[in-house]
Amino acid sequence: MSHSNPNQAKVILDHLLIGNRITALDALQHFGCFRLAARIHELRKEGYEIEETIVAHNGKRYASYFIRNCVFAQQELCLA
């Protein structure tokens, strides 16, 4: 979380840790984050196993990020 607002990455991580998925549009609307992929990259570098799927909707394709098997888990359980 070195080059970004650490609070922004933290709220995104918290969102993922309780079992939610997030897209770039979600991140912008809910957290004011314009660069979700960069925040995800930072969190992955810290050891979080964040996965992604590509969603196709109305002719558009976008990434949806999530942490598998991490609903209500402690952060340590989600580390690589």
Residue, then its C-alpha position, 0 to 999 in steps of 0.5 A: m500500500s506504499h504509493s496509494n492511500p492506505n485507507q483506500a486499500k484497507v477498505i477494499l481489503d475489508h470488503l473482500l475479506i467478508g466475502n464480497r466481490i469488487t469491480a472497478l465500477d464498485a470501487l469507484q462508486h463505493f470507495g472513490c477508487f479510480r485505480l482498483a487494479a493497482r490497489i489489487h496489485e499492492l494487496r497481492k504483493e502483501g501476500y493476499e491471494i486475490e483472484e479474479t474472473i472476467v465478466a462479460h455483460n452487454g458486450k463489455r468485459y471487466a474484472s471481478y476480484f474476490i478472495r476464495n474461502c475467506v468469508f468472515a475469516q481472519q486476515e492471516l488465513c487469507l495470506a499466501 
